[in-house]
Every structure is written in structure tokens, then in C-alpha cells.
Amino acid sequence: KNPLIHIADPNLRRYFLRFNRYTDLLATEISRTEKKSFWCLVNYLLIKPAYWFLLTYFRHKGFVDSWQGLLFCLFSSLRFPVAYVKFMTVKKYESGSG
């Protein structure tokens, strides 16, 4: 048997293109489902990223992949604050104060 080698993103450029697309989608989802509030801010900037990092790094064993696993878990968890900042930028632009 041979090991399964799955290379979804052969380079960082492709990874960040996908990252940008998915954070745009998440920002749209936030604008549809969430209200602008302090709880939403805390949730997307602190709670969700910390939870997702711990989940992927420990439960899904990202630590097995050394620094690459750490980097993947970190970038995966950063999608929440990036999407929230995009959401806030769109809200600010829509309200005319931007």
C-alpha cells in the first residue's frame, strides 16, 4: 500500500486565493445571519478562532504535521476574524460612513 498524498493547494498563492474567496462567502453569511453587536465581535475575533485552532491542532492532530500543521491550523482559524473585518467593512460602506 502507498500513502495517500493529497495536495489541494500546491502553493501559498493558490491557498490565499481560496482563503479570500471563502472569507468573502463567510462575510456574506455573517451579514445575512448576524446582527452587529459586541457579542458577535467577541465571537468572531476570539472565541471561534481559538476553538477552531484547538480543534484542528489537537483533535484532528495537526501537531503530527509539524510546522506545516501548525501553520494550517493557524490560517484555518484566522478565517473568522478576516471574514468579520470584511463584514464590518461592507457594513461601514453600506451605511455611507466610509
C-alpha positions, 0 to 999 in steps of 0.5 A: 500500500502507498500513502495517500498524498493529497495536495489541494493547494500546491502553493501559498498563492493558490491557498490565499486565493481560496482563503479570500474567496471563502472569507468573502462567502463567510462575510456574506453569511455573517451579514445575512445571519448576524446582527452587529453587536459586541457579542458577535465581535467577541465571537468572531475575533476570539472565541471561534478562532481559538476553538477552531485552532484547538480543534484542528491542532489537537483533535484532528492532530495537526501537531503530527504535521509539524510546522506545516500543521501548525501553520494550517491550523493557524490560517484555518482559524484566522478565517473568522476574524478576516471574514468579520473585518470584511463584514464590518467593512461592507457594513461601514460602506453600506451605511455611507460612513466610509 
